[in-house]
Amino acid sequence: MTDITKLDLFNTIDGLRSKSFSAVELTKSYIKAIEDNVHLNSFITTTFDLAIESAKESDKKLSKNEAKILEGIPLAIKDLFCTNGVKTTSASKMLENFIPAYESTITQKLWDEGALMLGKVSMDEFAMGSANITSYFGNVISPYKKNGEDLVAGGSSGGSAAAVAANLCVAATGSDTGGSIRQPASFNNIVGVKPTYGRCSRYGMIAFASSLDQAGFLTKTVKDSALLLKIICGYDEKDSTSIKKSVPNFDKLINSDIKGKKIGIPKEYLLDNINEDVHKLWQDGIKALKEGGAKIVDISLPHTKYALATYYIIASAEASSNLSRYDGVRYGYRTPKESSSLDEFYETTRSEGFGYEVKKRILTGTYVLSAGYYDAYYKKSCKVRNLILQDFKNAFKGVDAILTPTAPTSAFTIKSIKENSQDPTKMYLNDIFTIPASLAGMPAISIPFGFDRDNLPLGLQIITDHFDEENMFNIGSYLEGAKPKIL
């Protein structure tokens, strides 16, 4: 019998409907897989009892043919989506024991369609990181290895990516601020999708950078992502940034027909020192698109070179503002030490409650928002962000989609991070290909497309115009079927 934990979403749904296995059997199989892979450290909190009870209810509905779309489907939830009555930490000591009294819109939509929760998966603290090594609860380990050494799972949605790649859940929610879904997807040979900014609600998501954060999924196939995205999208009156726009049946519109599609190849992404394996992967993707009848068009996104600096100024500024609420008074961690003043109390609480990376970004953000530097840094960055957006809008006048690598390298070892710990720029460069689309609010997807010379996964990224997820999924589905097994 096939290991049911290895099935993708659609085959799992078919198995449940055909009574090949029950929701309880499926859930217990995933629980065992999680218990057998605790070394990956992908889960912060498990909700096994709750999952079994939910699975029993799903089996009753399945037996009566009253099943919803995701009835009995076990998911993992990134630990920044608030879940009513279940600990939500954002991988920080600051929220180590925080239990929300409300549900995020995203998770509520999943539960309304019959999905169940196996637990909350780890992430970089407050989603700040590219390797999932800043979590207060320890590093997440990739299921892949390099010469026997542990690899990072990517970040910040590394816990979600590792859980999907290791078959510990059918799929997992993620959040993407500057590449936090797409980069870990590339590192772990799975699909990662970020929708158009405003496509879905941010209500109940613990904020990092509000003008950039967007929910999405890490899945085993493109079609899985399309179905899940359809479910969570839509306007929410609780979130003023969500947009009133109809949501297509993304999964049903996929036909993998790309004949006549114009695919843009931005010259600015061809870096002077681009990794040879990544470059070859990109060329293989271009070749595959040509073979499918697509037309390749050279394009320019001239302000791409400013994207990384622009992102880290804007994101840090927004993080400084968003994280100011964690003061030890209303909720979250509170220092047990005596303080001689309220200011000292705040300082001690925040110093003890936040990790190094979070404190670094808060300080950076506070600096660029301060008097005398606001105009020099933050205001100019917002102007450059608009220029980056205009570059994309101009490009999409002549192309249907843009193809780029997802990440500049495959996953790196945890040991190498420690060796380069004094050079944060190297870590930030991991998002160099994903950040521009985030700044512009464009939808983007990472497709697993091959392996490097160390047999580690590499992904290709497809970016489309605002609210053109249909094209993104269609081209992604084609590439998914055209990928070579090894470079």
Salt bridges, closest charged atoms under 4 A:
ASP36 OD2 - LYS32 NZ 2.71
GLU53 OE2 - LYS56 NZ 3.56
GLU57 OE2 - LYS60 NZ 3.40
ASP79 OD1 - LYS120 NZ 3.11
ASP150 OD1 - LYS145 NZ 2.18
ASP176 OD1 - ARG182 NH2 2.93
ASP251 OD1 - LYS230 NZ 3.48
GLU276 OE1 - ARG453 NH2 3.33
ASP277 OD2 - ARG453 NE 3.00
ASP284 OD2 - LYS280 NZ 3.19
ASP327 OD2 - ARG330 NH2 2.67
GLU352 OE2 - LYS337 NZ 3.08
GLU357 OE1 - LYS360 NZ 3.13
GLU357 OE2 - ARG361 NE 2.78
ASP391 OD2 - HIS303 ND1 2.96
ASP454 OD2 - LYS146 NZ 3.58
ASP465 OD1 - LYS393 NZ 3.06
GLU469 OE1 - ARG199 NE 3.15
